[in-house]
Amino acid sequence: MGFAYTPAARLRDVTLRDGLQLTGKMLPTERKVEIARELLALGVPELEIGSMARPGLVPPLANTLEVIAELTAEELGKCWVWVATPRHIEKAAAAGARNFQYCFSASDSHNQANIGRSTEDSVAAMPRAVELARDCGGAIQLCIATSFTCPIEGMVDPARVLGIAADPRTDGAADIVICDTLGQAVPAQVARLIRAVGATTPDRRIVFHGHDTWGLGVANTLAAIDAGAGLVDGCLGGLGGCPFAPGASGNTASEDILFATRPDWLTPDTLGRMVDISERMLAELGEPNRSKTAQGARSEARAFEWVIA
């Protein structure tokens, strides 16, 4: 395909969790399962498929347990579920989930708004969460939201994030997810923090979760990859945002990340099928397509092999 970036980082598509949580409509269970299977069939290596947040707080994700129950054990081995408490892990594991993203915020104010407890309380509960994940033969990620900025407190001191990463109570996590929850970080800032976290915990995979609020989603993702991130998050059509973080717009589009990084499994045909999956879903939801790559793929520049015929 030419000019491939071929990074070591993998894409995790988070459409079925972070992408859907701000939408006004809930996709039926069977439709979510269909999208998950379509993405896995294309070659997307990992997915985030739902959240254990209270259904009343995030209605579009209220059928997460049903989605988990419909997927096979092999499929669930490539899927992650958002959790914030040990009880969340118990419930998700009972439905069949095996990979858990244990999430809380670096800033106390956002953690209180998002989860209803202090950051310290979330850290203190993590050893039990790790134990439960291991008991079911699963894996757990440490996910640190508001790693750069907080909608309530403003700038977040990197030392706060590094302290959480180095806390022995978080040792059981195989991965650390660094989240630019508001999409306000810039590439140099992302690179510095990713490198610092990697140096603090060199044996764990670093994950970058970015948003495109200020138009730097792809740039920040590439900076994270160059700094050592092994997994990066994206969402079909740039859908999504955080309901508890005013100012947080859509995620970085999966299509844009893939077009920039060109993993081995991505071809013009694969990209075209992904754009089709995205467009159908967004039409059902009544949401706009924010992916620049999707827009380019529908252009009239027929001589370019990535344009959809």
BELJOLIN-V855971 format. One record per run of one state. SS is the DSSP state (hx for helix, st for strand, lp for the rest). FROM is the first residue (numbers start at 1). LEN is the number of residues. Records with the same first field share a line. If there is no record, write none. Layout:
SS->FROM-LEN ; FROM-LEN
//
This chain:
lp->1-9 ; 14-1 ; 20-9 ; 43-3 ; 52-7 ; 62-2 ; 71-2 ; 77-2 ; 84-2 ; 96-3 ; 106-2 ; 115-4 ; 136-3 ; 146-3 ; 151-3 ; 156-2 ; 167-1 ; 171-4 ; 180-7 ; 201-4 ; 210-1 ; 212-5 ; 227-4 ; 239-12 ; 252-1 ; 262-6 ; 286-6 ; 298-12
st->10-4 ; 46-6 ; 79-5 ; 99-7 ; 139-7 ; 149-2 ; 154-2 ; 175-5 ; 205-5 ; 211-1 ; 231-5 ; 251-1 ; 253-1
hx->15-5 ; 29-14 ; 59-3 ; 64-7 ; 73-4 ; 86-10 ; 108-7 ; 119-17 ; 158-9 ; 168-3 ; 187-14 ; 217-10 ; 236-3 ; 254-8 ; 268-18 ; 292-6
//
